[in-house]
Amino acid sequence: MSDKTGTRGFDPHALLENLADKRPRALLKEIESEGSDEEACPAFGFVRGTRDKALMLELRFRNGNREWYPYSLLGPCKYNPSVGILLKFTGDTVNLVLIRGSNLDAFVNQGAVNLTDRGIQRHRVLWVREMDEDELRRAPRNEPTIDGIEVGEFDEHEGLREWLETIAPIFLRPSE
């Protein structure tokens, strides 16, 4: 007569099933106990450590679409409080990203980070997102808000200038 439990009443198949059942839960608890390396405010998320850096910047649009841009392709950035932040990503094409909002240079996380010089400039911002009308209305007066994100993709310099003239002419330098 064949006995599944072997010579000592031990069922190796039951042990494997039991281990397979418990291991993912144990790993999940271990990961949760370590905590996340990300913090966020309603407008953007950022890495916690002051020396940590993000590899990409994620744009989260109100309609659910998302785009990612590598920080390694980030070129000049410009900030104008009355218009927003203009980012230039250069690769096979040139992508301009205009982030419009209020208090974009306001500090969050007890003054450790903002969206401009302590955030994007230092590659600490993981994502930015367009906020809906209710969120914008409920946001405290001094908190960063993002009203809109606009992206233009260009193969040539003229198209880029035309887009900027239409969208945010304040970022254009006078041509000589």
ZAMARGU-4260 file (C-alpha; in steps of 0.2 Angstrom, whole numbers, plus 5000, padded with zeros to 4 digits):
<rodrens>
0) 5000/5000/5000 | 5007/5017/4995 | 5008/5030/5008 | 5009/5049/5003 | 5016/5054/5019
5) 5032/5044/5018 | 5040/5035/5033 | 5037/5048/5046 | 5019/5054/5043 | 5026/5069/5033
10) 5018/5074/5017 | 5030/5084/5006 | 5017/5090/4994 | 5007/5098/5008 | 5022/5106/5015
15) 5026/5114/4998 | 5008/5120/4996 | 5009/5127/5013 | 5025/5136/5009 | 5019/5142/4993
20) 5003/5149/5002 | 5013/5159/5015 | 5028/5165/5006 | 5020/5179/4996 | 5011/5185/5011
25) 5027/5186/5021 | 5036/5195/5007 | 5022/5207/5006 | 5022/5211/5025 | 5041/5213/5024
30) 5040/5225/5009 | 5026/5235/5018 | 5036/5236/5034 | 5050/5244/5025 | 5039/5258/5019
35) 5039/5267/5003 | 5053/5278/4996 | 5040/5290/4989 | 5030/5304/4996 | 5018/5315/4988
40) 5007/5330/4989 | 4991/5331/4978 | 5001/5339/4963 | 5017/5328/4963 | 5026/5314/4970
45) 5045/5314/4975 | 5058/5302/4982 | 5061/5304/5000 | 5080/5304/5002 | 5088/5321/4998
50) 5102/5311/4988 | 5090/5299/4979 | 5086/5303/4961 | 5072/5297/4950 | 5076/5290/4933
55) 5060/5296/4924 | 5047/5310/4926 | 5029/5303/4924 | 5016/5315/4917 | 4998/5310/4923
60) 4985/5318/4913 | 4967/5322/4919 | 4960/5310/4906 | 4970/5295/4913 | 4984/5295/4900
65) 5002/5295/4906 | 5018/5299/4898 | 5036/5296/4904 | 5051/5306/4900 | 5069/5301/4906
70) 5078/5314/4916 | 5094/5309/4906 | 5086/5318/4891 | 5081/5334/4901 | 5089/5349/4895
75) 5085/5367/4900 | 5071/5371/4912 | 5062/5388/4914 | 5051/5394/4928 | 5040/5409/4927
80) 5027/5410/4941 | 5014/5418/4930 | 5015/5405/4917 | 5022/5389/4924 | 5037/5377/4922
85) 5044/5374/4904 | 5054/5358/4902 | 5064/5353/4887 | 5068/5334/4883 | 5079/5331/4869
90) 5081/5314/4860 | 5076/5309/4843 | 5064/5323/4844 | 5062/5338/4855 | 5048/5338/4868
95) 5043/5353/4877 | 5032/5351/4893 | 5023/5365/4900 | 5017/5363/4918 | 5004/5376/4922
100) 4998/5379/4940 | 5000/5389/4956 | 5013/5389/4970 | 5024/5378/4959 | 5039/5383/4969
105) 5030/5381/4986 | 5039/5369/4998 | 5031/5353/5004 | 5036/5339/5016 | 5042/5352/5030
110) 5052/5362/5017 | 5062/5348/5010 | 5056/5348/4992 | 5047/5359/4979 | 5043/5356/4961
115) 5056/5368/4954 | 5074/5369/4961 | 5072/5356/4975 | 5062/5344/4964 | 5064/5343/4945
120) 5081/5352/4945 | 5088/5339/4957 | 5078/5324/4948 | 5068/5320/4964 | 5051/5322/4956
125) 5043/5305/4951 | 5027/5312/4944 | 5016/5327/4941 | 4998/5327/4938 | 4984/5338/4932
130) 4972/5341/4946 | 4953/5341/4943 | 4942/5356/4947 | 4936/5350/4964 | 4954/5347/4970
135) 4960/5364/4964 | 4945/5372/4974 | 4949/5363/4990 | 4968/5365/4989 | 4975/5376/5003
140) 4981/5393/4997 | 4999/5390/4999 | 4999/5372/4992 | 5006/5368/4974 | 4992/5365/4962
145) 4994/5359/4943 | 4980/5366/4932 | 4986/5358/4916 | 5001/5350/4907 | 5004/5353/4889
150) 5016/5343/4878 | 5023/5348/4861 | 5034/5336/4850 | 5045/5344/4837 | 5057/5338/4823
155) 5062/5356/4819 | 5066/5372/4828 | 5053/5382/4818 | 5038/5371/4824 | 5045/5373/4842
160) 5045/5392/4841 | 5028/5393/4834 | 5021/5382/4848 | 5029/5392/4861 | 5023/5408/4853
165) 5005/5401/4854 | 5006/5393/4871 | 5018/5403/4882 | 5027/5417/4872 | 5035/5423/4888
170) 5048/5409/4887 | 5054/5414/4870 | 5070/5425/4869 | 5069/5439/4857 | 5077/5434/4840
175) 5090/5445/4834
</rodrens>
